[in-house]
Amino acid sequence: MKRKLLIKNQNITVDIKKSKKAKRMRIAVYCDGSVVAVYPENVLFSRILSVIENKISWIKEKIDFFNLKQNIAVFKGTKREYIKNKDISLELVKNRVEYFNQFYKFHYNKISIKNQKTRWGSCSKKGNLNFNYKIIFLPKELQDYLIVHELCHLKEFNHSKKFWDLVKLQIPNLNQVSKMLRKHIR
């Protein structure tokens, strides 16, 4: 259900979605300015509206941030962009996974390229590595970090100290790179 809200004299449309899988409420503002609120089945709709109203300043701040980024190339993730860049992304990712896996020697099943709004990568319990096709638009240092991050999940399927220690073996400047990624995708 889409709901129009007046935020600081600006109409904002929030797409409000109920989810059987959601464990808690989540609000996301995407680079195209769209706002989505996802909530679990057991939460009252009036509570959802209350949470959204309490987050109005944050929502407005994020929308303003993305509006400022309009001069920078923003990839909206259209099907056309995805099809055009999928094979290039797959080649890049396969080459870098092979390169880093010469060191780690982990077993993985397949590598897939996806068109996702909120994720750069993931690793399944079956050993499948998935990456967002937009990885090709990132600086090489961030590409390598994302690839090593998912590769290390093959050994440590969590974000424990052991996991981060594995990542640091190939990304020694991990703290700087993760800060860079946060700044790059804000």
C-alpha positions in Angstrom: 0.0 0.0 0.0 1.4 3.4 -0.9 0.9 6.3 1.5 1.6 9.9 0.8 3.1 11.9 3.7 3.8 15.6 4.0 7.4 16.0 5.2 8.6 19.5 5.6 6.3 20.8 2.9 7.1 18.0 0.5 4.9 15.1 -0.4 6.7 11.8 0.1 5.2 8.5 -1.0 6.0 5.6 1.3 5.4 2.1 0.0 4.2 0.2 3.1 4.5 -3.6 2.8 3.5 -6.4 5.2 5.9 -9.4 5.2 5.6 -12.9 6.7 9.4 -13.1 6.7 10.1 -9.8 8.5 11.0 -10.1 12.2 11.1 -6.3 12.8 10.1 -3.1 11.0 12.5 -1.7 8.4 12.5 1.6 6.5 14.7 2.0 3.4 15.3 5.1 1.2 16.7 4.2 -2.2 18.9 6.2 -4.5 15.9 6.9 -6.8 14.2 8.6 -3.9 11.7 5.8 -3.2 10.8 5.0 0.4 9.8 1.5 1.5 8.6 0.4 4.9 8.4 -3.3 5.6 6.8 -4.7 8.7 6.0 -8.1 10.3 2.4 -9.4 10.3 1.9 -9.0 14.1 2.5 -5.2 14.1 -0.5 -2.8 14.1 -0.8 -0.4 11.2 -1.1 2.5 13.5 2.3 1.6 15.0 3.8 1.5 11.5 2.6 5.1 10.8 3.9 6.2 14.2 7.4 4.8 13.5 7.4 6.4 10.0 6.4 9.8 11.5 9.2 9.5 14.1 11.7 8.8 11.3 10.6 11.7 9.1 13.8 13.8 9.6 15.9 10.8 8.8 13.8 10.0 5.6 14.0 13.6 4.5 17.8 13.7 5.1 18.3 10.6 3.0 16.1 11.9 0.2 18.0 15.2 0.2 21.3 13.3 0.2 20.3 11.3 -2.9 19.0 14.5 -4.6 22.5 16.0 -4.1 24.0 12.9 -5.7 22.0 13.5 -8.9 25.1 15.0 -10.5 27.0 11.8 -9.9 26.2 8.7 -11.9 23.5 6.8 -10.1 22.7 3.4 -11.3 19.0 2.7 -10.8 19.3 -1.0 -11.5 17.1 -1.1 -14.6 16.7 -4.4 -16.4 18.5 -2.9 -19.4 21.5 -1.9 -17.3 21.6 -5.3 -15.7 21.5 -7.2 -19.0 24.1 -4.9 -20.5 26.6 -5.3 -17.6 25.9 -8.8 -16.2 28.5 -10.7 -18.3 31.2 -8.0 -17.6 30.5 -8.3 -13.9 30.5 -12.1 -13.9 33.9 -12.1 -15.7 35.4 -9.6 -13.2 34.0 -11.4 -10.2 35.1 -14.9 -11.4 38.7 -13.6 -12.1 39.0 -12.0 -8.6 37.4 -15.0 -6.8 40.0 -17.3 -8.5 42.8 -14.9 -7.6 41.9 -14.6 -3.9 41.0 -18.3 -3.7 44.5 -19.3 -4.6 45.3 -18.0 -1.1 42.2 -19.2 0.8 41.6 -22.5 -1.1 37.9 -22.6 -0.1 35.3 -24.7 -2.0 32.4 -22.9 -3.6 29.7 -24.1 -6.0 28.6 -21.3 -8.4 29.0 -17.6 -8.8 25.9 -15.6 -9.8 25.4 -12.0 -10.7 22.2 -10.4 -9.6 20.3 -7.1 -9.8 19.7 -6.1 -6.2 18.7 -2.8 -4.6 20.3 -3.2 -1.2 23.0 -5.9 -1.3 26.4 -6.0 -2.8 26.9 -9.7 -2.3 25.9 -12.8 -0.4 27.0 -16.3 0.3 24.6 -19.2 0.7 25.0 -22.2 3.0 25.2 -24.3 -0.2 28.4 -22.4 -1.1 27.0 -20.2 -3.8 28.5 -16.7 -4.1 26.2 -13.9 -5.4 27.2 -10.4 -6.3 25.4 -7.3 -7.5 26.2 -6.4 -11.1 26.9 -2.8 -10.0 30.2 -4.0 -8.4 31.9 -3.1 -11.8 31.2 0.5 -11.1 33.1 0.5 -7.8 36.8 1.3 -7.3 39.0 -1.8 -7.5 39.8 -1.7 -3.8 36.1 -1.9 -2.9 35.5 -4.7 -5.5 38.2 -6.7 -3.9 36.9 -6.1 -0.4 33.4 -7.3 -1.4 34.7 -10.4 -3.1 37.0 -11.4 -0.2 34.2 -10.7 2.2 31.8 -13.1 0.5 34.6 -15.7 -0.1 35.4 -15.7 3.7 31.8 -16.5 4.5 32.5 -19.9 2.9 34.6 -20.7 6.0 32.9 -18.5 8.6 29.2 -18.0 8.0 29.0 -15.1 10.4 30.7 -11.8 11.2 32.7 -13.1 14.2 36.3 -12.1 15.0 37.5 -15.3 13.2 35.6 -14.0 10.1 37.2 -10.6 10.2 40.6 -12.0 10.8 40.2 -14.1 7.6 39.2 -11.0 5.6 42.2 -9.1 7.0 44.6 -11.7 5.6 43.9 -10.3 2.1 42.5 -6.9 3.0 44.9 -5.6 5.7 43.4 -2.0 5.5 40.0 -3.4 6.3 38.8 -0.5 8.5 39.7 2.1 5.9 38.1 0.1 3.0 34.9 -0.5 4.9 34.6 3.2 5.8 35.3 4.0 2.1 32.4 1.7 1.1 30.0 3.3 3.6 30.9 6.7 2.2 30.7 5.5 -1.4 27.2 4.0 -1.0 25.5 6.5 1.4 
